[in-house]
Amino acid sequence: MPQVSLSPDGHQLSLQTADATLRFHAIWLRHNALDADTRDQNNGQRLITLADLPDDCTLAAAETTDTTATVTFADGKTTAFPIAWLTANAYDRPQDTTAGHLPEHAETWGEDLNTSVPTGHLPALQSDPASKREWLAAIRKFGFAKVTGMPTTSGALFDIVALFGFVRETNYGRHFEVRTEVNPTNLAFTGLGLQAHTDNPYRDPVPTLQVLACLENSAEGGDNMVVDGFAAAQKLREINPEGFALLHSHSARFEYAGEAGVRLTSRRPVIELTPEGTLQSVRFNARSAAAPVDVPFDDMPAYYAALRQLSDIIDDPASEVRFKLAPGEAFIVDNTRVLHARKGYSGAGNRWLQGCYADKDGLLSTLAALEATA
């Protein structure tokens, strides 16, 4: 049975399980109590503020059963915690603080994934929760996935977003057409090849998901490619740690002013980390990069050298997964991580894709709900 003990001053609880000894501060336990006085039992939201906590929060007693730890505070309040909940939320354990480490569930990849691109069949994703859970988990793991079995009708890509969330509308509309235009407002609307990039880095917040769906594709060329930005960032860290540090510690600038009445700008690092050093996002888009002004004068040459190295890693065929979408196929990318690209295509034949944006919080919420009931 798990055992508990208190520090002499009552400020800490120690929980001994079969696997580890975990410590919890009294103030943390009080603030995160699960009882009906602290949290709404229907929606889980906290009913107290920090001002409701005792100025000096201490524990007076604690006991356990096989599944529960019950604690009593010095002011008389008693509350219980499931042992499994305490273990899952323990913070008294080694944590990776290496700059550039991967977030939980993520796995890096390169050209090796060409033979096993994660793919879901739309009818199955719509009807089978297990298939949808597996597909969403692949997006969380790799940052992208394909979809087959989509109707070849305008707006069908919204059925993909409806699997987990909502469309994020922008100045490009609820969706946008990807085909050759006369006097295009964006180079995406030409037959030119495009370097691997993240979309809309000039927005803050950036759209975190992008869907591209194929309705027609008889043109020569125009293959799609995806590159793992997290893998590229980690490779840069390996070969040039000083340059990696420059790219995550100084802001880049991005801008877009290709339409009347639109002038979008942002100031964010090319490689963004959490305070704990976890990779959070990559923003890379040569077409939308503005002049950097936040890098110290003496560091600017090394900053550009690191940016060039990152660009070379992204352009390396060993970094890319490549496929040509057929009508009725689509792919979705985590736009905070995965860069997408396109080979140039000729004027012969037709190439018609539609794209839209969505946000990752809905995808992760849907996945978490499916995993909780699996």
Buried (B, 14 or more C-beta within 10 A) or exposed (E): EBEBEBBEEBBBBBBBBEEEEBBBBBBBBBBBBEEEEBBEEEEEEEEEEEEEEEEEBBBBEBEBEEEBBBBBBBEEBEBBBEBEBBBEEBEBEEEEEEBBBBEEEBBBBBBEBEEEBBBBBBEBBBEBEEBBBBBBBBBBBBBBBBBBBBBBEEEBBBBBBEBBBEBBEBBBEEBBBBBBEEEEBBEBBBBEBBBBBBBBBBBEEBBBBBBBBBBBBEBEBBBBBBBBBBBBBBBBBEEBEEBBBBBBBBBBBBBBEBEEEEEBBBBBBBBBBEEEBBBBBBBBBEBBBBEBEEBEEEBBEBBBBBBEBBBEBBBBEEBBBBBBBEBBBBBBBBBBBBBBBBBBBEEEEEBBBBBBBBBBEBBBEBBEEBEEEE
